[in-house]
Amino acid sequence: MTHESHADFAEFAAVAWPRLVRTAHMLTGDFHEAEDLVQTTLAKMYARWRRIPRHEVDLYMRRALVNNNISRVRKKRIAHLLVPFLPESVHRTHGGHAEAVERSAVLVEALSVLSARQRAVVVLRYWEDMSEQEIAAALNCSVGTVKTHARRGLEALRAHPLLTLHLVDQEAKR
């Protein structure tokens, strides 16, 4: 890789990092796994950087992020079958942000009940603000499939007891 394309990639990665970690956190449900997912995806993307058309970099990155997450979920499922008890994730509170952390934890917990594809569609649609056509291109599926995953994902989120309870608590505080 030339020095110029290396610099382009480094600039892209530095600018995109915060957004990619936020998206990956919504996909994985765990901040540390999100960082690992983004690092893995960026490493794979670096190897192909010269061949990625510059106007398709964001689409390529999102597709790679979602695909790597789906692979991660599959591997985790296999590990779960092999190991009867997986260690619990460690959750730390950040002083002064208790309410935001609580909201995030509730949302991450609610997202965890969705399938990997439903979670990807919901995150890309409502956090990344992508259109249904963009999501279909990123996930390599039809717009109808995106709509179905979004509808089913939102139905599951609306019915999730923690999310419903959290919304009721928020309304009571107002």
C-alpha positions in Angstrom: 0.0 0.0 0.0 1.4 3.4 -0.9 2.0 6.0 1.7 -0.9 8.1 0.3 -3.4 5.4 0.5 -2.2 4.4 4.0 -2.7 8.1 5.1 -6.2 8.1 3.4 -7.2 4.9 5.3 -5.8 6.3 8.6 -7.8 9.5 8.2 -10.9 7.5 7.3 -10.5 5.2 10.4 -9.9 8.1 12.8 -12.9 10.1 11.6 -15.2 7.1 11.4 -14.2 5.4 14.7 -16.7 7.1 17.1 -19.7 6.5 14.7 -18.6 2.9 14.0 -18.2 2.0 17.7 -21.7 3.5 18.4 -23.2 1.4 15.6 -21.2 -1.7 16.7 -22.3 -1.2 20.3 -25.9 -1.3 19.2 -25.2 -4.4 17.2 -23.2 -6.3 19.9 -24.7 -5.0 23.1 -21.3 -4.7 24.7 -18.9 -1.8 24.4 -15.7 -3.9 24.5 -17.1 -6.3 21.9 -18.1 -3.3 19.8 -14.5 -2.0 19.8 -13.2 -5.4 18.9 -15.7 -5.7 16.1 -14.7 -2.3 14.7 -11.0 -3.1 15.0 -11.5 -6.5 13.2 -13.6 -4.8 10.5 -11.1 -2.0 9.9 -8.2 -4.5 9.8 -10.0 -6.5 7.1 -11.0 -3.3 5.3 -7.3 -2.1 5.3 -6.3 -5.1 3.4 -8.8 -4.2 0.6 -8.5 -0.4 0.9 -7.0 0.2 -2.6 -9.8 -1.8 -4.3 -12.8 -0.1 -2.5 -14.3 2.7 -4.7 -14.1 5.9 -2.6 -17.8 6.7 -3.2 -18.7 3.2 -1.7 -16.5 3.3 1.4 -19.3 4.0 3.9 -21.6 1.3 2.4 -18.7 -1.2 2.3 -17.8 -0.4 5.9 -21.4 -0.9 7.1 -21.8 -4.1 5.2 -18.5 -5.4 6.6 -19.4 -4.4 10.1 -22.8 -6.2 10.0 -21.3 -9.3 8.3 -18.5 -9.5 10.8 -21.0 -9.1 13.6 -23.2 -11.9 12.2 -20.1 -14.1 12.0 -19.2 -13.2 15.6 -22.8 -14.2 16.7 -22.4 -17.5 15.0 -19.1 -18.2 16.6 -20.5 -17.2 20.0 -23.4 -19.6 19.5 -21.0 -22.4 18.8 -19.0 -21.5 21.9 -22.2 -21.4 23.9 -22.9 -25.0 22.8 -19.4 -26.1 23.8 -19.2 -24.2 27.1 -22.2 -24.5 29.4 -21.6 -21.2 31.3 -20.2 -18.2 29.5 -18.8 -15.4 31.7 -21.1 -12.5 32.4 -20.3 -9.1 30.8 -18.9 -6.5 33.2 -20.9 -3.3 33.3 -19.4 -0.2 34.7 -21.3 2.9 35.7 -20.1 6.3 34.7 -20.6 9.0 37.4 -22.8 11.9 36.3 -24.3 10.0 33.4 -26.5 7.5 35.3 -29.7 8.2 33.4 -28.0 8.0 30.0 -26.2 4.8 31.0 -29.5 3.3 32.3 -31.3 4.2 29.0 -28.4 2.7 27.0 -28.4 -0.5 29.1 -32.1 -0.9 28.7 -31.9 -0.4 25.0 -29.0 -2.7 24.6 -30.8 -5.4 26.6 -33.9 -4.9 24.5 -31.9 -5.1 21.2 -30.3 -8.4 22.4 -33.5 -10.3 22.0 -33.6 -9.5 18.3 -32.0 -11.8 15.7 -28.7 -10.5 14.3 -30.4 -9.4 11.0 -33.3 -7.7 12.8 -30.8 -5.9 15.1 -28.7 -4.9 12.1 -31.8 -3.4 10.3 -33.1 -1.6 13.3 -29.7 -0.1 14.2 -28.9 0.9 10.6 -32.4 2.4 10.1 -32.9 4.2 13.3 -29.3 5.0 14.6 -27.4 5.3 11.4 -30.5 6.9 9.6 -30.0 4.8 6.5 -32.8 4.4 4.0 -34.4 1.0 3.3 -32.6 0.9 0.0 -29.2 1.6 1.5 -29.8 -1.1 4.2 -30.8 -3.6 1.5 -27.6 -2.8 -0.4 -25.5 -3.1 2.8 -27.1 -6.4 3.8 -27.3 -7.7 0.3 -31.1 -8.4 0.5 -34.3 -7.0 -0.9 -36.1 -3.9 0.4 -39.0 -6.1 1.3 -36.7 -8.2 3.6 -35.5 -5.0 5.2 -39.1 -3.8 5.9 -40.0 -7.2 7.3 -37.0 -7.3 9.6 -37.7 -3.6 10.7 -41.4 -4.4 11.4 -40.7 -7.5 13.4 -37.8 -5.9 15.2 -39.8 -2.9 16.3 -42.7 -5.2 17.4 -40.3 -7.1 19.6 -38.9 -3.9 21.0 -42.3 -2.5 21.8 -43.2 -5.7 23.6 -40.0 -6.0 25.5 -40.8 -5.7 29.2 -37.7 -3.7 30.2 -38.2 -1.2 27.5 -41.9 -0.8 28.2 -41.1 -0.5 32.0 -38.4 2.1 31.3 -40.7 4.2 29.1 -43.3 4.1 31.8 -40.7 5.2 34.5 -39.6 8.1 32.2 -43.1 9.3 31.8 -43.7 9.2 35.6 -40.6 11.3 36.1 -41.9 14.1 33.8 
